[in-house]
Amino acid sequence: MDPRSEVLLRQAELFQGSVLLAGLPADDLLGRLPAARGWCWHAGDQAALDARFEGRSDFGVNAPEFEFEAAVVFLPKSKDLTDYILNAVASRLQGREVFLVGEKKSGIEGAAKQLNPFGKPRKLDSARHCQLWQVTVANAPQAKSLESLAQEYELPLAEGPLKVISLPGVFSHGRLDRGSALLLEHLDKLPSGHLLDFGCGAGVLGAAVKRRYPHNQVTLLDVDAFAAASSRLTLAANGLEAEVITGDGIDAAPWV
């Protein structure tokens, strides 16, 4: 079992009601907390959770609509994404509890400060190189729309500027990474047919390919729901149409 889940289960009496587990790992935690539900944005984890706990985890970039009495946020890698997830759950939990759990090496102690806008956080437990923090939401925030947190930049390409829209949590948020910059220089003479942007992120390469080769069918694929949402925004910002899908690995490509 994931060590973060083990720390949670040391305080299992706190999580017996209708609890939302945001960013939960694909382990047996839902089996140990029968009234809990998950919110997942990793396609591989979601597939594993669906196979074991069908109907108990929601996939996507928005918090599930069902009513929950408390929320546990498993610390994301990105500070911006952590802020978005905490805002999304705290906005619905006035007077109730938000918990943040994560590994020390991932910066959980510093990340606990992101609970300060909602109340006074306190550390509940520390074990297995992880920490569990709790805050009672005294100041429920206004929920922020995900698109309001998007960052936009332009790339000067031969066909004209390409607008890129990236969302919190997406790789290289708000800027072009060196790998994509290198690939953009080598898009000449691509074959006709169905082209795949594998690990599409914010959709830079897929959008550039679709604009340069408009008659080709282009599919953008990523394991992360926030990346897929970013790619759709990037395509729309440039007036382009292409298929965007989520899946765990190359086996999720439509022709495999």
N, C-alpha and C positions, 0 to 999 in steps of 0.2 A: 504494500500500500504506500502511496505517496506520503512522505514525511509530514507534509502540511495537513493532510487528512488525519494522520495519527495525532497531531497536536490538537486538532479540532475535537477528536473523539475523547481526548482526555477531559474535555469539558462538555461531554455529550448531553448532559441534562439541560444545557442552554439551547439545544437545537432540536428539540423533540416536536415542535409545532411546525407551522407552515413557514419554512425558511427557504429563501432563495439563495442558491449556491452559484455565484457568478464567476465564470472562468474555472470551473471545477475540473480536476483531473479525471481521466477515464479509469477510475479504480472502483472499489466496492463501497465508496462513501454513501451513495444513494441507497444501497442495500442496508446500511447500518442506521440510516436516518429515514425511516419509511414515509414521513410526512413532508420531506424536503423535495424541492424541484431544482433543476439545474438551468443555467443560462450559459450557453457555450457559443464560441465563435471560431473554434478550430474544427474543421470538417472531419479530420481523423478521429479526434476525441468524440465528436458528436456521433459518428458512425458506431464507435465502440459502445457508447452509452445507450444508443438506440437498440443495439443488439442485446444488451443485458437488461435495460430498464426502459422498455418501449413506452413512449409517451410522457416520460418524466423529465426530459430536458429539451429546452427550446433553443433553436439555432438562429443566430442573426445578430444584427448590430443594435437592436433596440431591446430594452428590458421587457420581459414577458408581461402580458396584460393581467395575469391572474393576481389576486390579492395575496400578499405575503406579510407575515408579522415581523420578520427580521431578515437581514441579508448578510451573507458572508461573501466578501470579495477576496478571491485568490489573487495576490498581487501580480498584475501584468508586468511585462518587461518595460513598457513605456510609461513615463510619468504622465504624459498627456492622456494616454488611454486610462490610466488609473483615475485621473481627475474626472474624466467623462463617466466612467462606471460608478464611481462614488456619488457623483451628482445625480445620476439616473436613479440609484436606489434610495439615497437619502431624501430626495424630493418627495418620496412616497411614504416616509417613515417618521413623520413628526412624533416626537415623544417615545420613539422605539429605538431598537438597537441596530447598529451597523458594526460588523466585525471585519477586520482586515488581517489576513494571514499570509505569511510568506517566509522565504528562507533568508537567513542573515546575509548570505553572500549575494542575494538579489537586492539588498538594501531595504529590508523591511523596517528597520529602526528609523531611518530617515523618512521613508514613505509614510510612516504613522503620523507625521506632521501634517499630511494632507487631510487628516480627519479633523484638524483644528477648526475649520470654518463651521462645523456642525455641532461642536460641543467640546467637552474636555475628555480627550482619549486617555485610556489607561491600559497598561499591559496586563493581560490575564494569565499568560503562560509563555514559557520558553523551554523548548525541548527539541531534540533531533535537529539542532541547528536552525530552528524555525522560531517565530514568535507569533502570538495571537494577541491582537489589540481590539478594544471595544470602545464605542462611543454611543452615548444616548443622544439622539438627534434633538437638540434644543432649538436649533435654527434650521428648519427644513428649507433648502434652497429652491428657487424656481428651476424647473427642469430645463436644461439646455438642449436645443436640437443639435443633432450630430453635424448637420451641414453648416451650422453656424461656427463650428470649430475647424472647418476645412481650411487648408492653406493652399493658395494658388500661386503658381509661377509659370513663366513662359520660356520655351526653348526656341532659339532661332534656328530653324531648319530650312533646307533648300526650298521646300514647298510653302514656306511662310511660318510664322510663329505657331507653336503648338502649346495650347494651354494644358497644364497638368493640375489636377485637383487631388490633394492627398488628405486623408483623414487621420485622426489620432491612432497610433498603434501600427500604422503602415510603415514598412521598411523605408528608410531614408525620407521620413516625413518632412515635406516642405522643401526638398532639394533633390537634385539629380545625383545619384550615386555614380561612382567611377566606372563600375561595370556596365551600367546602362549607357553611359556616355560613350564608352568604347564600342558597344554594339551598335549604337546609332550611326557610327561611322562606317559600318559594314553591312548595310541593308541593300546594296545594289545587286541587281540580277538575281533576286529571289525567284524560286520556281513558282509557276502558277499552281492553283489548287487550294487545298485547305491548309492554312498556316496556324500554328499554335504558339501563343505567348505563354510559356510555362513558368509559373511563379511570377504572375503579372504585376504584383504590387499595385502601384497607382495607375497602371495601364499605359505607361510611357511608350514602350516598344509596340504593344498591340495597336495603339492609336496611330503611331507613326507608320507602321506597316499598312494599316488599313487605308490611311490617307494616300500613301504612295502607290499602293496596289489596290484600288477600289473594287476591282472585279474579283479579287480573291476572297474566299470565305476565311474569316479570321475568328479564332476562338481564344479567349483569355481565361486562364485557369490559375487559381490560387487556393491554398488550404485555408486561408483566413477570410472571414466574412467581411472584415473592414477593408481588406485589399480589394475584394470583389466590388464592394460599394464604391470605393475610390475609382476603380476602373470604369464603372458605369458613369460616374460623374465626369471623368476625363473625356470619355467618348462623347457624351452629350454636349460638353462645353465646346467641342470641335465639330459638332454636327455630323458625327460618325455613328454607324450602326455595326455592331459585332456581337457575337455571343459571349457572355461572361458566365462562368460556372465556378463552383467551389468543389474541391475534391482533394483527397489525400494522396498525392503522388501521380506519376505519369499514367497509371492505370485508369485514372478518372477522365483521361482525354476521350473525346467522343468517338474516336475511331478504333480504340483499343478493344 
